[in-house]
Amino acid sequence: MLTQDKKQIDWKPIIKKFEAVLGKNGVVKSREELITYECDGLTSYRQRPGLVVLPRTTEQVAAVVKICNQFSVPFIARGSGTGLSGGALPSEDSVLIVTSLMRQIHKIDLENQQAIVQPGVINSWVTQAVSGAGFYYAPDPSSQIICSIGGNIAENSGGVHCLKYGVTTNHVLGLKLVLPDGEIVDVGGQIPEMPGYDLTGVFVGSEGTLGIATEITLRILKSAESICVLLADFTSVEAAAASVSDIISAGIIPGGMEMMDNISINAVEDVVATNCYPRDATAILLVEIDGLEVEVAVNKQRIAEICLKNGARNITTANDPETRLKLWKGRKAAFAAAGHLSPDYYVQDGVIPRTQLPYVLREIESLSQEYGYTIANVFHAGDGNLHPLILFDNSVPGALEKVEELGGEILRLCVKVGGSISGEHGIGADKKCYMPDMFSEADLETMQWVRQVFNPQGLANPGKIFPTPRTCGEAANAANIKQFAGVEKF
């Protein structure tokens, strides 16, 4: 319940103003409907918003934000709600601005290799819209068939092809933004290099704390002449990790290079039955190479030789689109397949230098044994982005807190070896208390200066990214214990 010393918001005049802008169907206010929006993909944190609004245009978003400013109500932008760090978690008495109805692809310019889209456009739709002309959009998170471009912008999402082609920020040319005071501005543009500060780069990955992107100019790429996927299976994780380092050291930059351990292999085979992943393998390595046909042919041979030298038992190759998709199907389904193994799982997102893969994986196994929780490992091996999935049962008292503690130890391990606490999932509400493990007080204060310039009232996505006096475990307890009633239907 709301604390007695906290001023209760009178929602009636706010709702009236929202409905004047969006219509009655554009405002969600009943308790039952608001439950849908109380968390994102990180379901262990829950908080029902005060209201949800569903704009369709930049002007409507701006009007909603101005109303929030008028009544000093915090607001949080949300796309498809697939984020895994609590970035779209509502705060108490907040307005959730859901962009899922902003699904228009405004313009496709093949000649200049660009597309202008609204934030609710689903990631995979961009490639679908241009693939017939021989183009595609490179960032491809595993959730690409449901995650939205707006959320990708907020979290600076990656995907299996980020090793060669980079994450979201490398494919964003310009943005139309609604700032936290409701003003509409354009940053970046339709050319790669613009004079002045790189405000596009500042905004991408800012997790909704600097405003809301309502139009995005994306870079699209020409499809490669030839593409080949190799699957190598190993009897040890160390051998697979050594192959990753050796491939990069040989001067080969694959489009993507992914590794899965035995637990993940069997989970995806149980669920999606690719019949491609050997169940007895300790680890598998998926390597995709693309480019000119002669280049792909040479690199395919070199990669196979490297994997065999490191002890690979078998090498499977696929050049045709259907078989390539089949080899990737299991990797794309890995997170969903983890739900087949356990009632709940907690996924982390750390980054380490490639050369530290064997050591870090051994340490993760030690932590798994120490805490008594099974960990399935799936990761973008080429750029050292780990996704350990900790399997647990949230109905067991105290389990979530122990799992969060274990996840924190994994993040600190990543920092210890020269890595990062996030590669593509963002910080959100989940990992903000680990920011001091990676940044000094001066570093964090400098970041806060940037936030204050854009968001001086602190209304845009409060309580995210930066640490508070609470620990992560305490934050989880508070989120689980609190039973905020929301607002009654008017």
Buried (B, 14 or more C-beta within 10 A) or exposed (E): EEEEEEEEBEBEEBBEBBBEBBEEEBBBBEEEEBEEBBBBBBEBBBBBBBBBBBBBBBEBBBBBBBBBBEBEBBBBBBBBBBBBBBBBBBBBBBBBBBBBBBBBBEEBEEEEBBBBBBBBBBBBBBBEBBBEEEBBBBBBBBBBEBBBBBBBBBBBBBBBBBBBBBBBBBBBBBBBBBBBBBEBEEBBBBEEEBEEEEBBBBBBBBBBBBBBBBBBBBBBBEBBEBBBBBBBBBBBBBBBBBBBBBBBEEEBBBBBBBBBBBBBBBBBBEBBEBEBBBEEBBBBBBBBBBBEEEBBBBBBEBBBBBBBEBBBBEBBBBBEEEBBEBBBBBBBBBBBBBBEBBEBBBBBBBBBBBBBBBBBBEBBBEBBEEBEBBBBBBBBBBBBBBBBBBBBEBEEEEBBBBBBBBBBBBBBBBBEBEBBBBBBBBBBBBBBBBBEBBBEEEEBEEBEEEBEEBBEEBBBBBBBBBBEEBBBBBBBBEBBEEEBEBBEEE
